[in-house]
Amino acid sequence: MIPCQRHLFDIPEDVAYLNCAYMSPLMKSVDEAGSMGLARKMHAWEITPDQFFSGAEEFRTTALPRAALPLFLPRVMASRPLRAICL
């Protein structure tokens, strides 16, 4: 069993949220990343062509740790070649 992950979420101590099949709470890091993305789009004219995909590249290299690949791979569409999804 994995250890408690409550500290990763903004869930009060007196709340036990069990309806994750319908709508799961966002992790604090996801909230931060979303806020940064929204702030970036507020001034979209400042995004240069070379910066357009930089966020995707950063995500690809940092957000999906290699340890999570065995958990992630079964969910990938079977039609995609394995080499296309390995980092």
Helices and strands as residue ranges (DSSP letters): G 6-8, H 28-42, G 44-46, G 49-51, H 54-62, G 66-68, H 69-72, G 73-75, H 82-85
